[in-house]
Amino acid sequence: MELTELKEQIKDFLNKEDLSYKPYELYEILCGDETNEYDIFYKALGALEKEGEIVYTKKGKIMAVKFSGTIKG
């Protein structure tokens, strides 16, 4: 899977509902058993965090910015 495609999948999934996920939970939901996607998945998470699309909670979970109560920018 390509990095940009994975970023879109992550954004679309997290923007559907006000829930947060541990990184490994999100990986299992989106990538399943594809172990070769692990590096690309974490690169996509890092890029989305830098772009202000996702945030990490105090408990280390990932959620969409629009549900976090923070302002993107």
NORNORQUI-V898846 format. One record per run of one state. SS is the DSSP state (A for helix, B for strand, O for the rest). FROM is the first residue (numbers start at 1). TO is the last residue. If there is no record, write none. Layout:
# NORNORQUI-V898846
ss=SS from=FROM to=TO
ss=SS from=FROM to=TO
This chain:
# NORNORQUI-V898846
ss=O from=1 to=2
ss=A from=3 to=14
ss=O from=15 to=20
ss=B from=21 to=22
ss=A from=23 to=31
ss=O from=32 to=34
ss=A from=35 to=50
ss=O from=51 to=53
ss=B from=54 to=56
ss=O from=57 to=60
ss=B from=61 to=64
ss=A from=65 to=68
ss=O from=69 to=73
